[in-house]
Amino acid sequence: MNARTHRHFEGGRLVIASHNPGKVREIADLLQPFGAEVTSAADLGLPEPIETGATFAENAELKARAAAEASGMPALADDSGLVVAALAGQPGIHSARWAGPDKDFQAAMQKVEDELKDKDDRRAHFACALALCWPDDGQGVHLETFEGFVHGTLVWPPRGSNGFGYDPVFVADRADGGHDLTFGEMDAAEKHKISHRARAFGKLVDACFG
């Protein structure tokens, strides 16, 4: 987390630095109570920066900075993914890349399942880093970063058509607020109570929106 004093978001326009419509929709839903006039990087025609970071936090910060600098507005970026214990943390920061250029997450989920063949350990967790960046207003760029996690187990075959990404194969642990439904079977409000993104967002709200 940024060591400087937290900066408060005062309302107005905010860019969600993503071209993923599911992610934009989920973040916009979370932002709805806080007076943000949300637009997305895709809506503004902003290019997607190359994600060269080694961690979720580094990639979120890179995307937030790029969107804030290009738009001149505060920008919120998410970098998140599925971390599978038996696959040494893969797909991790490469979760979207496993879906290929066509964003085929059905193929990505199949790839995970293929990699887990003959492995008994089905443990996994979702990780999310959120970075909120204000553009340089004469006092320098200000950046805040927060992380959230939810632990669970992978199931097969995929279940449910809600959510996006790897949601249909992930069941959150009961100790982490889950039950027998995959994230793909939960409605949005239910998922928002326990998801990795909601947990990172809660920290962001406490620091910058509270």
Secondary structure, DSSP 8 states (H G I E B T S, - for coil): ---S------SEEEEE----HHHHHHHHHHHGGGTEEEEETTTTT--------SSHHHHHHHHHHHHHHHHSS-EEEEEEEEEEGGGTT-BGGGTTGGGTTTT-HHHHHHHHHHHTTT----EEEEEEEEEEEE--SSS--EEEEEEEEEEEEE-SS---SSS-TTGGGEEE-GGGT--SS-TTTS-HHHHHHH-HHHHHHHHHIIIII-
